[in-house]
């Protein structure tokens, strides 16, 4: 394939000019001053909600900044944060910027050893944790952290932290700083944050992002999202703030655009929160969308006739939705969709809380094209975004004119193309990071001399400039027969088998491709009850011959689009769902192939026995 041409409609220079001089604290202060009476933050408070306006948010930031300054936080220092998605995170994180310091959120699942590595690597002088459970991990390794001068705990109802641990209440009692003076002193080239990679291929690397990177990316996304207005748009914050997608979506974009952010401390509760909040903008990793889809399919399975009619409506709607997105729909098509929406789709959207979405986004891992098309068909405006921490999040995205199976064109201002030698996706623009902290060798591997960021992903590009991801360069399966195969494409197809929730393709140096598949905990039981199958646990279902027959039938259907050498020939059915930040998945739900291969070595060998 020839080298893909850069897809640029807005130049990097134009975006830079639009955000010249902007920083996170300056943007936040401007929003506070312009919209102080609007609700900024919401979180659970008993049976109701506690709401914080932008003015109150700004006041807390000023006071917490004063408290942190009293602990020695200032220009160039670093503060580690370990807490769930709560309003206090937004306050502490934002306060740190106003002091010229760098806040660094680490995953809440980090072990004491990981805490020691991350805190030591960034040379943090202060750590702010949510509760005694998180605090304990720091205390276990504190002797290994000579730079860590202070610990702060947010919630300690039983007072067990000890007198040498500071409190959030103590920070709030600090002398408020002058936010205007502090914002004016901030520099666009200052290190805003470090995003630590999940470290599946070695120690985590600290991705350095400046205020300029963040301002540039927010502006590019603002143009891409293409909303009539942004102020007050409801969004639920539930993914780890250590991940660039959540940080960019609910934290940085709020500072500039004025979103109303509801904090959800337990990611497993996102569906329940969506039903109450009815968000206008929602980002989710594919597993979130898969579970919503499974819940709808599982509920419909109780009435086979209704399920069939719904499926028929979805299939009828798919080409109409595409035509509407690209402005080619006829009046008859629009009327047909309005009818389908009224009789089939609108009620489902309202039931799951997705009825007021202006934009839905999926990213961080591949999503099956069929699943994305299903959501769009039922009126959920789902679009896939592609990027990485090193690109401040996004690299390619089309919010409206979506092509399922692609990740869209380059975001405004960013050059994206395919490398000549191997079709690796590379990009260049103001969103590209400054390098890895204290790691010039890894930086040189990721950033070439001309400023191109190498993604590590193999891709293709179509005539409209839309990119598709083939697979990770290092994850391609090479069978014993020498065939190069993309496991991600196979896994996306496997997850379209109704009973399957998760999948991992196997086949490197093997005579054929096989897979481990995990039963969907919502759809599989609903199907089994409809079939009159008696069971007590998912393990019972995984071992049931009729379930195996149904999965095998689905396997034949979804593999039909692949050639014989690529097709998954055999599967082993597993019952235990793979959870984020486990042996099987990273915190952002990407497969840990090495961990899966190790944990399920016996099951894999049995596939080839």
C-alpha positions as CSV (number, residue, x, y, z in Angstrom):
1,X,0.0,0.0,0.0
2,X,1.2,3.5,-0.8
3,X,1.8,6.0,1.9
4,X,-1.4,7.5,3.1
5,X,-1.6,11.3,2.6
6,X,-1.9,13.4,5.7
7,X,-5.5,14.3,6.3
8,X,-5.5,18.0,7.4
9,X,-8.4,20.5,6.9
10,X,-7.4,22.8,9.8
11,X,-3.7,23.4,10.4
12,X,-1.7,22.9,13.5
13,X,-0.8,26.6,13.4
14,X,-4.5,27.6,13.4
15,X,-5.2,25.6,16.5
16,X,-2.1,27.0,18.2
17,X,-3.2,30.5,17.3
18,X,-6.6,29.9,18.8
19,X,-5.3,28.8,22.2
20,X,-2.2,31.1,22.4
21,X,-1.4,31.7,26.0
22,X,-4.1,29.5,27.4
23,X,-3.5,27.2,30.5
24,X,-5.7,24.9,32.5
25,X,-6.0,27.4,35.5
26,X,-6.6,30.3,33.2
27,X,-9.4,28.5,31.3
28,X,-11.0,27.3,34.6
29,X,-10.9,30.8,36.1
30,X,-12.6,32.3,33.0
31,X,-15.3,29.7,33.2
32,X,-15.8,30.4,37.0
33,X,-16.0,34.1,36.3
34,X,-18.4,33.8,33.4
35,X,-20.7,31.1,34.8
36,X,-20.3,31.1,38.6
37,X,-23.9,30.4,39.3
38,X,-24.1,27.3,37.2
39,X,-23.7,23.8,38.6
40,X,-20.3,22.4,38.0
41,X,-20.0,19.2,40.2
42,X,-22.6,16.7,41.4
43,X,-22.2,13.6,43.6
44,X,-24.3,11.3,45.7
45,X,-25.4,12.6,49.1
46,X,-27.5,9.9,50.8
47,X,-30.6,9.5,48.7
48,X,-30.1,12.8,46.9
49,X,-27.3,14.8,45.2
50,X,-24.8,17.4,46.5
51,X,-24.3,20.1,43.9
52,X,-21.4,22.6,43.7
53,X,-21.6,25.7,41.5
54,X,-18.6,26.9,39.5
55,X,-18.2,29.8,42.0
56,X,-18.2,27.4,45.0
57,X,-15.8,25.1,43.0
58,X,-13.5,28.1,42.5
59,X,-13.6,29.1,46.2
60,X,-12.6,25.6,47.2
61,X,-9.8,25.5,44.7
62,X,-8.4,28.8,46.1
63,X,-8.6,27.5,49.7
64,X,-7.1,24.0,48.9
65,X,-4.3,25.7,46.9
66,X,-3.5,27.7,50.0
67,X,-3.5,24.5,52.1
68,X,-1.2,22.8,49.6
69,X,1.1,25.8,49.4
70,X,1.5,25.5,53.2
71,X,2.8,22.0,52.6
72,X,5.5,23.3,50.3
73,X,3.6,22.6,47.0
74,X,4.8,25.2,44.5
75,X,6.3,25.8,41.1
76,X,7.8,22.6,39.7
77,X,6.7,20.3,42.5
78,X,4.6,17.2,41.9
79,X,1.5,15.9,43.8
80,X,0.3,12.3,43.5
81,X,-3.5,11.7,43.7
82,X,-5.1,8.4,44.5
83,X,-8.9,8.6,44.8
84,X,-12.0,7.5,43.0
85,X,-14.2,9.7,40.9
86,X,-15.4,12.2,43.5
87,X,-15.8,16.0,43.4
88,X,-12.9,16.5,45.8
89,X,-10.6,15.0,43.1
90,X,-11.5,17.8,40.7
91,X,-10.8,20.4,43.4
92,X,-7.4,19.1,44.5
93,X,-6.3,18.5,41.0
94,X,-7.3,22.0,39.8
95,X,-5.8,23.6,42.9
96,X,-2.4,22.1,42.1
97,X,-2.3,23.8,38.7
98,X,-2.7,27.2,40.3
99,X,0.5,26.6,42.3
100,X,2.5,25.9,39.2
101,X,2.8,22.3,40.3
102,X,1.9,19.0,38.5
103,X,-0.9,16.7,39.7
104,X,-0.5,13.0,38.8
105,X,-3.4,10.6,39.2
106,X,-2.5,7.0,39.7
107,X,-4.7,4.0,39.4
108,X,-6.6,3.1,42.5
109,X,-5.8,-0.5,42.1
110,X,-2.0,0.1,42.3
111,X,-0.3,-2.2,44.8
112,X,2.2,-0.8,47.4
113,X,5.0,-1.7,45.0
114,X,3.4,0.2,42.2
115,X,2.7,3.1,44.4
116,X,6.4,3.2,45.4
117,X,7.5,3.1,41.8
118,X,5.1,5.7,40.5
119,X,5.5,8.1,43.4
120,X,9.3,7.7,43.4
121,X,9.6,8.0,39.6
122,X,7.8,11.4,39.5
123,X,9.5,12.5,42.7
124,X,6.3,13.6,44.3
125,X,6.5,15.6,47.5
126,X,2.9,15.3,48.5
127,X,0.3,12.5,48.1
128,X,-3.4,13.0,48.5
129,X,-5.5,9.9,49.0
130,X,-9.2,9.3,49.5
131,X,-9.4,6.9,52.5
132,X,-7.4,4.8,54.9
133,X,-7.3,1.9,52.4
134,X,-5.4,4.0,49.9
135,X,-3.3,5.5,52.7
136,X,-2.1,2.1,53.9
137,X,-0.4,1.4,50.5
138,X,1.6,4.6,50.9
139,X,2.5,3.9,54.5
140,X,3.8,0.5,53.6
141,X,6.4,1.9,51.3
142,X,7.0,5.4,52.7
143,X,10.6,4.6,53.8
144,X,11.3,4.0,50.1
145,X,10.2,7.5,49.2
146,X,12.6,10.1,50.5
147,X,11.0,12.9,48.4
148,X,7.5,12.3,49.8
149,X,7.2,14.9,52.6
150,X,3.5,14.9,53.3
151,X,0.4,12.7,53.1
152,X,-3.1,14.0,53.0
153,X,-6.3,12.0,53.5
154,X,-9.7,13.1,52.4
155,X,-12.0,10.8,54.4
156,X,-10.9,9.4,57.8
157,X,-14.1,9.1,59.8
158,X,-12.5,7.0,62.5
159,X,-9.4,9.1,62.8
160,X,-7.0,6.2,62.3
161,X,-4.6,8.0,59.9
162,X,-2.4,9.4,62.7
163,X,-1.3,12.9,63.6
164,X,1.4,13.1,60.9
165,X,-1.2,12.7,58.1
166,X,-2.9,15.9,57.0
167,X,-6.6,16.2,56.3
168,X,-8.7,17.6,53.5
169,X,-10.5,19.7,56.1
170,X,-7.1,21.1,57.0
171,X,-6.4,22.0,53.3
172,X,-9.7,23.8,53.1
173,X,-8.7,25.9,56.1
174,X,-5.7,27.2,54.2
175,X,-5.4,30.9,53.4
176,X,-7.1,31.3,50.0
177,X,-4.7,32.2,47.2
178,X,-5.4,34.9,44.6
179,X,-6.6,32.8,41.6
180,X,-6.3,35.7,39.1
181,X,-2.7,36.3,40.0
182,X,-1.9,32.6,40.0
183,X,-3.5,32.0,36.7
184,X,-1.7,34.9,35.1
185,X,1.6,33.4,36.2
186,X,1.0,30.0,34.7
187,X,2.9,29.1,31.6
188,X,1.6,27.2,28.5
189,X,4.8,25.2,28.3
190,X,4.7,24.1,31.9
191,X,4.3,20.4,32.7
192,X,0.6,20.0,33.4
193,X,0.4,16.4,34.2
194,X,1.9,12.9,33.8
195,X,-0.2,10.1,32.4
196,X,1.4,6.8,33.4
197,X,0.9,4.0,30.8
198,X,-0.5,0.8,32.1
199,X,2.8,-0.9,31.9
200,X,1.8,-4.2,30.2
201,X,5.2,-4.4,28.4
202,X,7.5,-3.2,31.2
203,X,7.5,-0.5,33.9
204,X,4.9,2.3,33.3
205,X,6.2,5.3,31.4
206,X,5.3,8.8,32.4
207,X,3.7,10.7,29.5
208,X,4.5,14.4,29.8
209,X,1.7,16.7,28.7
210,X,2.0,20.5,28.9
211,X,-0.8,23.1,29.3
212,X,-0.3,23.9,25.7
213,X,-0.9,20.2,24.7
214,X,-4.1,20.2,26.7
215,X,-5.4,23.6,25.5
216,X,-4.6,22.5,21.9
217,X,-6.4,19.2,22.3
218,X,-9.5,20.7,23.9
219,X,-9.8,23.2,21.1
220,X,-9.4,20.5,18.4
221,X,-12.1,18.4,20.1
222,X,-14.4,21.4,20.5
223,X,-14.4,21.8,16.7
224,X,-14.8,18.0,16.2
225,X,-17.6,17.4,18.6
226,X,-19.7,19.9,16.7
227,X,-22.3,20.7,19.3
228,X,-24.5,23.8,19.2
229,X,-23.5,24.6,22.7
230,X,-21.3,23.0,25.5
231,X,-22.2,25.0,28.6
232,X,-24.1,22.9,31.1
233,X,-23.9,19.6,29.1
234,X,-24.3,16.8,31.5
235,X,-21.6,14.1,31.7
236,X,-20.9,11.3,34.2
237,X,-17.3,10.9,35.3
238,X,-16.6,7.2,36.1
239,X,-13.5,6.0,34.4
240,X,-10.1,6.3,36.3
241,X,-8.8,9.9,36.2
242,X,-5.4,8.2,35.7
243,X,-6.6,7.6,32.1
244,X,-6.3,10.4,29.6
245,X,-9.8,9.8,28.1
246,X,-11.6,10.5,31.4
247,X,-9.2,13.3,32.3
248,X,-9.7,15.0,29.0
249,X,-13.4,14.5,28.8
250,X,-14.7,15.4,32.3
251,X,-11.9,17.5,33.7
252,X,-10.1,19.5,31.1
253,X,-13.0,20.0,28.8
254,X,-15.1,21.1,31.7
255,X,-12.5,23.8,32.5
256,X,-12.9,25.3,29.1
257,X,-16.4,24.3,28.1
258,X,-18.4,24.4,31.3
259,X,-19.8,20.8,31.5
260,X,-21.9,19.7,34.5
261,X,-20.0,16.7,35.8
262,X,-21.6,14.0,38.0
263,X,-19.1,11.9,39.8
264,X,-19.6,8.1,39.9
265,X,-17.1,6.5,42.3
266,X,-17.9,2.9,41.1
267,X,-17.5,2.3,37.4
268,X,-19.8,-0.7,37.7
269,X,-22.6,1.7,38.5
270,X,-22.4,3.7,35.3
271,X,-25.6,2.2,33.9
272,X,-27.5,3.1,37.1
273,X,-26.1,6.7,37.0
274,X,-27.0,7.1,33.3
275,X,-30.6,6.2,34.1
276,X,-30.7,9.0,36.7
277,X,-28.5,11.7,35.1
278,X,-29.5,11.2,31.4
279,X,-26.2,12.5,30.2
280,X,-25.8,14.7,27.1
281,X,-22.2,13.6,26.4
282,X,-20.9,10.1,27.3
283,X,-17.6,8.4,26.8
284,X,-17.2,4.7,27.4
285,X,-14.7,2.0,26.7
286,X,-16.3,-0.7,24.4
287,X,-17.1,-3.0,27.3
288,X,-19.4,-0.4,28.7
289,X,-21.3,-0.3,25.4
290,X,-21.2,-4.1,25.2
291,X,-22.9,-4.4,28.6
292,X,-25.6,-1.9,27.7
293,X,-26.3,-3.8,24.5
294,X,-26.3,-7.1,26.4
295,X,-28.8,-5.7,28.9
296,X,-31.2,-4.6,26.2
297,X,-30.8,-7.9,24.3
298,X,-31.3,-9.9,27.5
299,X,-34.4,-8.0,28.4
300,X,-35.9,-8.5,24.9
301,X,-35.1,-12.2,25.0
302,X,-38.0,-12.8,27.4
303,X,-40.3,-12.2,24.4
304,X,-38.9,-13.8,21.3
305,X,-41.5,-12.2,19.0
306,X,-40.7,-8.7,20.3
307,X,-37.0,-9.5,20.1
308,X,-37.4,-10.5,16.4
309,X,-39.3,-7.3,15.6
310,X,-36.8,-5.2,17.3
311,X,-33.9,-6.8,15.4
312,X,-35.8,-6.3,12.1
313,X,-36.3,-2.6,13.0
314,X,-32.6,-2.2,13.7
315,X,-31.6,-3.7,10.4
316,X,-34.1,-1.5,8.6
317,X,-32.7,1.6,10.4
318,X,-29.0,1.0,9.8
319,X,-28.9,2.3,6.2
320,X,-31.2,5.1,7.0
321,X,-29.1,6.4,9.8
322,X,-26.0,6.3,7.6
323,X,-27.8,8.2,4.9
324,X,-29.0,10.8,7.5
325,X,-25.5,11.2,8.8
326,X,-24.1,11.9,5.4
327,X,-27.0,14.2,4.3
328,X,-28.3,11.8,1.6
329,X,-31.5,10.5,3.3
330,X,-34.8,10.9,1.3
331,X,-37.9,12.3,2.9
332,X,-39.4,8.8,2.8
333,X,-36.4,7.4,4.7
334,X,-36.6,10.1,7.3
335,X,-40.3,9.4,7.8
336,X,-39.6,5.6,8.1
337,X,-36.9,6.2,10.7
338,X,-39.3,8.5,12.7
339,X,-41.8,5.7,12.8
340,X,-39.2,3.1,13.8
341,X,-37.9,5.4,16.5
342,X,-41.4,6.0,17.9
343,X,-42.5,2.4,18.0
344,X,-39.2,0.7,18.9
345,X,-36.2,2.8,19.8
346,X,-37.1,5.8,21.9
347,X,-38.5,3.7,24.7
348,X,-35.3,1.7,24.9
349,X,-33.1,4.8,25.0
350,X,-35.2,6.3,27.8
351,X,-35.1,3.1,29.8
352,X,-31.3,3.0,29.8
353,X,-30.9,6.7,30.3
354,X,-29.4,7.5,26.8
355,X,-32.4,9.4,25.5
356,X,-30.8,12.9,25.9
357,X,-27.4,12.2,24.4
358,X,-26.0,14.7,22.0
359,X,-22.9,12.7,21.5
360,X,-21.7,9.2,22.6
361,X,-18.0,8.2,22.2
362,X,-16.3,4.9,22.4
363,X,-12.5,4.5,22.5
364,X,-9.4,3.0,24.3
365,X,-10.0,-0.4,22.7
366,X,-11.6,-1.6,19.4
367,X,-15.3,-1.9,19.2
368,X,-17.1,-4.3,16.8
369,X,-18.4,-2.4,13.8
370,X,-21.8,-4.2,14.1
371,X,-22.2,-3.0,17.7
372,X,-21.4,0.6,16.8
373,X,-23.9,0.4,14.0
374,X,-26.6,-1.1,16.3
375,X,-26.3,1.8,18.7
376,X,-26.5,4.3,15.9
377,X,-29.5,2.5,14.5
378,X,-31.4,2.9,17.8
379,X,-30.7,6.6,18.0
380,X,-27.6,6.6,20.2
381,X,-25.1,8.9,18.3
382,X,-22.1,6.6,19.0
383,X,-18.8,7.4,17.3
384,X,-15.4,5.8,17.7
385,X,-12.3,7.9,18.7
386,X,-8.7,6.7,18.3
387,X,-5.6,7.9,20.0
388,X,-3.2,7.3,22.9
389,X,-1.9,9.0,26.0
390,X,1.0,10.3,24.0
391,X,-1.4,12.2,21.7
392,X,-3.2,13.8,24.7
393,X,-6.0,11.4,23.9
394,X,-7.4,11.8,20.4
395,X,-5.7,11.4,17.0
396,X,-8.7,10.6,14.7
397,X,-12.4,11.1,15.2
398,X,-15.6,11.9,13.3
399,X,-18.4,12.8,15.6
400,X,-21.2,12.9,13.0
401,X,-20.3,11.4,9.7
402,X,-19.4,8.0,11.1
403,X,-18.2,4.9,9.2
404,X,-18.5,1.9,11.4
405,X,-15.4,-0.1,11.3
406,X,-13.2,3.0,11.0
407,X,-11.9,5.4,13.6
408,X,-12.6,8.5,11.5
409,X,-10.3,11.1,10.0
410,X,-7.6,13.1,11.6
411,X,-8.8,15.6,14.3
412,X,-8.5,19.3,13.3
413,X,-4.9,20.5,13.2
414,X,-3.4,17.0,13.5
415,X,-1.5,15.4,10.6
416,X,-2.1,11.7,10.5
417,X,-0.7,9.3,7.9
418,X,0.6,5.7,7.4
419,X,4.3,5.2,7.6
420,X,5.7,4.1,4.2
421,X,7.6,1.1,5.4
422,X,4.9,-0.8,7.4
423,X,1.7,1.2,7.4
424,X,2.1,2.2,11.0
425,X,-0.2,5.0,12.0
426,X,1.8,8.1,12.9
427,X,0.8,11.6,13.7
428,X,2.1,15.1,14.3
429,X,0.5,18.2,15.9
430,X,0.1,20.2,19.1
431,X,-1.5,17.2,20.8
432,X,1.8,15.2,20.7
433,X,3.4,14.8,24.1
434,X,6.8,16.2,25.2
435,X,8.4,12.8,25.8
436,X,8.6,10.2,28.6
437,X,9.8,11.5,32.0
438,X,13.4,10.5,32.6
439,X,13.4,8.1,29.6
440,X,15.1,9.6,26.5
441,X,15.6,6.2,24.9
442,X,11.9,5.3,25.0
443,X,11.1,8.9,23.9
444,X,13.3,8.4,20.8
445,X,11.5,5.2,20.0
446,X,8.1,6.9,20.0
447,X,9.0,10.3,18.6
448,X,11.1,10.6,15.5
449,X,13.3,13.6,14.5
450,X,10.6,15.2,12.5
451,X,8.1,15.2,15.3
452,X,6.0,12.2,14.2
453,X,4.5,10.1,17.0
454,X,4.6,6.4,16.2
455,X,1.5,4.7,17.5
456,X,2.5,1.1,17.2
457,X,-0.7,0.3,15.4
458,X,-1.0,-0.9,11.8
459,X,-3.7,0.8,9.8
460,X,-5.4,1.5,6.5
461,X,-6.9,4.7,5.1
462,X,-9.8,5.1,2.6
463,X,-10.5,7.7,-0.1
464,X,-12.3,9.9,2.4
465,X,-9.3,9.9,4.8
466,X,-10.9,7.6,7.3
467,X,-8.5,5.3,9.2
468,X,-9.0,1.7,10.2
469,X,-6.9,-0.1,12.8
470,X,-5.6,-3.5,11.6
471,X,-3.8,-4.4,14.9
472,X,-0.9,-3.7,17.2
473,X,2.4,-4.3,15.5
474,X,3.5,-6.5,18.3
475,X,0.2,-8.4,18.7
476,X,-0.2,-9.9,15.2
477,X,-0.7,-13.6,15.3
478,X,1.7,-15.5,13.0
479,X,0.4,-19.1,12.6
480,X,2.6,-22.1,12.1
481,X,1.8,-21.8,8.4
482,X,3.3,-18.2,8.4
483,X,-0.1,-16.4,8.0
484,X,-0.2,-13.0,9.7
485,X,-3.6,-12.5,11.4
486,X,-5.2,-9.7,13.4
487,X,-6.5,-11.0,16.7
488,X,-8.5,-7.8,17.3
489,X,-10.6,-8.2,14.2
490,X,-11.4,-11.8,15.2
491,X,-12.2,-10.8,18.8
492,X,-14.5,-8.1,17.6
493,X,-16.4,-10.7,15.5
494,X,-16.5,-13.2,18.3
495,X,-18.1,-10.7,20.6
496,X,-21.0,-10.4,18.2
497,X,-22.0,-14.0,19.1
498,X,-25.0,-13.2,21.4
499,X,-23.9,-15.4,24.3
500,X,-20.3,-14.1,24.2
501,X,-19.2,-11.1,26.2
502,X,-15.4,-11.2,25.9
503,X,-12.9,-13.0,23.7
504,X,-9.2,-13.6,23.2
505,X,-7.9,-15.1,20.0
506,X,-5.1,-17.7,20.2
507,X,-2.9,-19.0,17.4
508,X,0.7,-17.6,17.4
509,X,2.9,-20.4,16.1
510,X,-0.1,-22.8,16.2
511,X,-1.6,-24.9,13.3
512,X,-4.9,-23.0,13.4
513,X,-6.6,-20.1,15.3
514,X,-8.7,-20.8,18.3
515,X,-10.1,-18.6,21.1
516,X,-11.1,-18.3,24.7
517,X,-14.6,-16.8,25.0
518,X,-16.4,-15.6,28.1
519,X,-20.1,-15.9,28.5
520,X,-22.0,-12.6,28.8
521,X,-23.4,-12.5,32.3
522,X,-26.6,-10.8,31.2
523,X,-27.4,-12.4,27.8
524,X,-26.4,-16.0,28.5
525,X,-28.7,-16.5,31.5
526,X,-31.6,-14.8,29.7
527,X,-31.1,-17.1,26.7
528,X,-30.8,-20.2,28.8
529,X,-34.0,-19.5,30.7
530,X,-35.8,-18.9,27.4
531,X,-34.6,-22.3,26.2
532,X,-35.7,-24.0,29.4
533,X,-32.1,-24.9,30.5
534,X,-31.7,-25.4,34.2
535,X,-28.6,-23.9,35.8
536,X,-27.4,-22.3,39.0
537,X,-24.2,-20.5,37.9
538,X,-22.5,-19.3,34.8
539,X,-20.1,-22.2,35.2
540,X,-23.0,-24.6,34.8
541,X,-23.9,-22.8,31.5
542,X,-20.3,-22.8,30.3
543,X,-20.2,-26.6,30.7
544,X,-23.7,-27.2,29.1
545,X,-23.6,-28.9,25.7
546,X,-26.5,-26.8,24.4
547,X,-24.6,-23.6,25.2
548,X,-21.6,-25.0,23.4
549,X,-23.8,-25.9,20.4
550,X,-25.3,-22.3,20.4
551,X,-21.8,-20.7,20.6
552,X,-20.5,-23.0,17.8
553,X,-23.5,-22.0,15.6
554,X,-22.7,-18.4,16.2
555,X,-19.0,-19.0,15.5
556,X,-19.8,-20.3,12.1
557,X,-21.9,-17.2,11.3
558,X,-19.4,-14.6,12.5
559,X,-16.4,-16.3,10.9
560,X,-18.0,-16.4,7.5
561,X,-16.5,-13.1,6.5
562,X,-12.9,-14.3,7.1
563,X,-10.9,-16.6,4.9
564,X,-10.2,-20.2,6.0
565,X,-6.7,-19.5,7.4
566,X,-7.9,-16.7,9.5
567,X,-11.1,-18.2,11.0
568,X,-11.3,-19.3,14.6
569,X,-11.8,-23.0,14.4
570,X,-12.4,-24.0,18.1
571,X,-13.3,-22.1,21.2
572,X,-13.2,-22.9,24.9
573,X,-16.1,-21.3,26.9
574,X,-15.2,-19.6,30.2
575,X,-17.7,-18.4,32.8
576,X,-15.8,-15.9,34.9
577,X,-16.0,-12.3,33.5
578,X,-12.7,-10.6,32.9
579,X,-12.6,-7.4,35.0
580,X,-10.6,-4.2,34.5
581,X,-7.2,-4.1,36.2
582,X,-6.9,-7.9,36.5
583,X,-4.7,-10.7,35.2
584,X,-6.7,-10.5,32.0
585,X,-7.4,-6.8,31.4
586,X,-5.6,-3.5,31.9
587,X,-7.4,-0.7,33.9
588,X,-8.8,0.5,30.6
589,X,-10.1,-3.0,29.6
590,X,-7.4,-3.8,27.0
591,X,-6.5,-7.5,26.8
592,X,-3.4,-8.5,28.7
593,X,-2.5,-11.3,26.3
594,X,0.5,-12.5,28.2
595,X,-1.5,-12.8,31.4
596,X,-4.4,-14.6,29.7
597,X,-2.0,-17.1,28.0
598,X,-0.4,-17.8,31.4
599,X,-3.6,-18.1,33.4
600,X,-5.4,-20.3,30.9
601,X,-2.4,-22.3,29.7
602,X,-4.2,-25.6,30.3
603,X,-7.4,-24.6,28.5
604,X,-5.4,-23.3,25.6
605,X,-3.4,-26.6,25.3
606,X,-6.6,-28.6,25.4
607,X,-7.7,-26.7,22.3
608,X,-4.8,-28.2,20.4
609,X,-4.7,-31.6,22.1
